[in-house]
């Protein structure tokens, strides 16, 4: 085989690999909204369970509002539900 045949095979292989990568990325982008919606739904469920647990635990503390931000910030902070310890809630 000559260098040109090998170069041509390499070009064809690279192009097919690029097409497969593009297809994989397009598939990933297509299902991303569904995965994000599922994650958001699970976060809301976990947050509701946590607030119910917090209400039960802190019921004897005067002035405590369950689910209220204790840091009093106005900026958005992403939820840390996934990092919360597993508990009875």
KAWOJO-V197055 format. One record per residue. N is the residue number from 1. RES is the residue in one letter. PHI is phi in whole degrees, -180 to 180 (NA if undefined). D_FIRST is the distance of its C-alpha to the first C-alpha in Angstrom with 2 decimals. Layout:
BEGIN
N:RES:PHI:D_FIRST  N:RES:PHI:D_FIRST
END
This chain:
BEGIN
1:X:NA:0.00  2:X:-95:3.69  3:X:-64:6.71  4:X:-68:8.17  5:X:-67:6.33  6:X:-63:7.04  7:X:-64:10.29  8:X:-64:11.13  9:X:-63:10.88  10:X:-64:12.95  11:X:-64:15.34  12:X:-63:15.89  13:X:-62:16.52  14:X:-64:18.82  15:X:-65:20.67  16:X:-68:21.32  17:X:-64:22.51  18:X:-62:24.72  19:X:-65:26.15  20:X:-66:27.01  21:X:-63:28.71  22:X:-63:30.61  23:X:-62:31.76  24:X:-62:32.92  25:X:-67:34.83  26:X:-65:36.44  27:X:-64:37.58  28:X:-63:39.01  29:X:-68:40.84  30:X:-70:42.18  31:X:-92:43.82  32:X:-58:45.00  33:X:-61:48.40  34:X:-69:49.16  35:X:-66:48.35  36:X:-67:50.46  37:X:-63:53.33  38:X:-64:53.29  39:X:-64:53.35  40:X:-64:56.20  41:X:-62:58.16  42:X:-64:57.86  43:X:-66:58.96  44:X:-66:62.01  45:X:-60:62.97  46:X:-64:62.67  47:X:-64:64.68  48:X:-63:67.44  49:X:-64:67.65  50:X:-65:67.79  51:X:-65:70.56  52:X:-62:72.56  53:X:-65:72.21  54:X:-64:73.17  55:X:-60:76.26  56:X:-68:77.35  57:X:-72:76.86  58:X:-99:78.41  59:X:-64:81.27  60:X:-93:83.94  61:X:-94:82.68  62:X:-69:84.77  63:X:83:82.90  64:X:-83:79.48  65:X:-111:77.48  66:X:-67:74.63  67:X:88:71.31  68:X:-76:72.50  69:X:-72:70.33  70:X:-77:72.03  71:X:-93:70.46  72:X:56:71.94  73:X:-99:68.87  74:X:-98:68.18  75:X:-78:64.43  76:X:-76:61.96  77:X:-124:60.74  78:X:-63:58.13  79:X:-66:59.46  80:X:-109:59.11  81:X:-58:59.76  82:X:-66:56.70  83:X:-95:57.95  84:X:-71:61.51  85:X:-67:62.61  86:X:-71:63.06  87:X:-140:66.73  88:X:-78:69.26  89:X:-78:68.93
END
